[in-house]
Amino acid sequence: MSPLARAYLEKLENELRKLPEEERLDAVREIESHIAEALRHGQSESDVLAKLGDPRKLARAYRNEHFMQMGSGRNFGDVLRMIGFYCTTGLLSVMVVPVLATIAYGFGFCAALILLAGIVRTFGVTWINMDIAPGVSVPTEWSMVYALVVGGIVGAIAYFSRKYLRKYLSFLSEQYRSALPSGKR
């Protein structure tokens, strides 16, 4: 078999790494024998690999088949954990993760900019405005204090958002692990 086919099979095996070893090896052997048989019948290797398609998609089909076959062997507790996992993490994650990440990193960046603006304005750069309210500006000599207070508040929001983002991602990982069938943890 050529290096191209070997690379295809290696990528397929890598994509199937979540399956039990025996099933992963069976799938790779099945595709390897399919390629060898097609070559014996006169098909070109590039045509055979093109017909098989992307190894990631092929691996996904094998994984789906595996989990569908396992479905009949799941106990009631496994099914309830799986339902709980999808109910608690599905749509909620689509909203929570991007919002917390945006707040955490956006506010963190803004806190750094606020502190930098306070330092620069303290040394006499007049084009940086620090207004408390419309028409009420912070005096230049108080720029650093103002920047520390506002930057600290914004930085604290960023810190807690990042902290709770990490906790939420840990929660998702734990929920995923508990949703796996009993024998696969």
PEFEN-V901880 format. One record per pair of residues at least 4 apart in sequence whose ideal C-beta (glycine too) atoms are under 8 Angstrom apart, sorted by the first residue. I is the first residue (numbers start at 0). GAP is how many residues later the second one is. Records with the same first field share a line. If there is no record, write none. Layout:
I->GAP, GAP
//
This chain:
0->4, 5, 8, 31, 34, 35
1->4, 43
2->4
3->4, 41, 42, 45
4->4, 27, 30, 40, 44
5->4
6->4
7->4, 27, 41, 44, 47
8->4, 19, 22, 23, 26
9->4
10->4, 44, 45
11->4, 15, 16, 19, 43, 46, 47
12->4, 11, 15
14->40, 41, 43, 44, 45
15->7, 8, 11, 12, 43, 46, 47
16->7
17->45
18->4, 5, 8, 43, 44, 47
19->4
20->4
21->4
22->4, 39, 43
23->4
24->4
25->4
26->4, 32, 35
27->4
28->4
29->4
30->4, 21, 27
31->4
32->4
33->4, 14, 18
34->4, 10, 13, 14, 17
35->4
36->4
37->5, 9, 10
38->4, 6, 9
42->4, 5
43->4
44->4
45->4
46->4
47->4
51->6
52->4, 5
53->4
54->4
55->4
56->4
57->4
58->4
59->4
60->4
61->4
62->4
63->4
64->4
65->4
66->4
68->4
69->4, 111
72->108
73->4, 5, 8, 107
74->4, 107
75->4
76->4, 105
77->4, 101, 103, 104
78->4
79->4
80->4, 97, 98
81->4, 97
82->4
83->4, 91, 95
84->4, 90, 91, 93, 94
85->4, 93
87->4, 87
88->4, 83, 86, 87
89->4
90->4
91->4
92->4, 79
93->4
94->4
95->4, 72
96->4, 68, 71, 72
97->4
98->4
99->4, 61, 62, 64, 65, 68
100->4, 64
101->4
102->4, 54, 55, 58
103->4, 54, 55, 57, 58, 61
104->4, 53, 57
105->4, 52
106->4, 47, 48, 50, 51, 54
107->4, 47, 50, 51, 54
108->4
109->4, 44, 48
110->4, 40, 41, 43, 44, 47
111->4, 39
112->4
113->4, 33, 36, 37, 40
114->4, 32, 33, 36
115->4
116->4, 11, 13, 26, 30
117->4, 12, 25, 26, 28, 29, 30, 33
118->4, 25, 28
119->5, 8
120->4, 7, 9, 19, 22, 23, 26
121->18, 19, 21, 22
123->16
125->14
127->15
128->8
129->7, 8, 13, 16, 17
130->4, 5, 6, 7
131->4, 5, 6
137->4, 5, 8
138->4
141->4
142->4
143->4
144->4
145->4
146->4
147->4
148->4
149->4
150->4
151->4
152->4
153->4
154->4
155->4
156->4
157->4
158->4
159->4
160->4
161->4
162->4
163->4
164->4
165->4
166->4
167->4
168->4
169->4
170->4
171->4
172->4
173->4
174->4
175->4
176->8
177->7
179->4, 5
//
